[in-house]
């Protein structure tokens, strides 16, 4: 889960429908269509659960890597206030 700052309803525009960024987990590009707003409107759940197979589950160092890459000139600033893992 990643949460944005500043505002209570920024999750959708800042992360889910933002065409200027791409989000990867363990180098695998995530599909924003699978994201959902949770647990607050400023947050987006990227994965329902940690992957157990496929390239996104491979962590040779034992660490998980989340990246947010800028792919276009950003029309608005992305500010991350929280990263939540459960």
N, C-alpha and C positions, 0 to 999 in steps of 0.2 A: 504494500500500500504506500502510495506517496500522497502527501498533502501539500496544498499550495498556500501561499501567503499573498496577499492580504485580502481577506474577504471571506464570507461564508459560503458563497456559491461559485467558487473559481475552479473547482475540479474538472468539470466538463470542458470548459473553454481552454483551460491551461494545459491539460494533459490528454483527455480523451479525443477531442476533435481538433486539436492543434496541428495544422498541416506543416508547421515549421520545425517540428521535432520528431525524432524516432527514439523509441525506448527499447533497449535490449536487456535480456537477462542471460548471463553466461554466453555472451556474443550472439545469441539468437534474437532476431528481430521479433518483437511482440506485435500482435495484431490489435490495434486499438478497438476494433469491434468487439473484442472479448473482454474489455475492461468494463467495470461497473462502478458506479458511485457508491462508496462504502467507507467507513461508517457514517461519515458526514458529507455534506455537499461540497466541501473543499477538498475531499480526498477521492482517490481513484484506486480501486483494487486491481492490480495488474494480473495477478494469477489467483485462481481459486484455491490452489494448493501448490506446494513445491513439486516440480517435475520429478518423476521417478524413472523415466526412460527418455531416450533421444539425446540429441546434442545439448539441449538446455539443462539436462540433469548431470552432465559431466563436469566435475569440479576436481581436477587433478591435484589442486593445492588444498582442497578442503574448504575453500571459500566460495561464496556466491558473489557474482558481480552484476551490478545493476548500472546501466549507463543511459544517459539521456543526451542524445546528440542533436545539435542544431543542423538542419539540412537546408534551410532557406534563410534569407534575411528575416529576422524575427519581427513580426508586426507588433508583438507585445512581449513584455518581460515575463520570463518564467521564474518564479520564486518558490523554492521548496522549503517548507517549514518542518516537515516530518517525513521520515521513512520508517514504516512500521513492518516488522516481520513477526509472524506468529508461528 
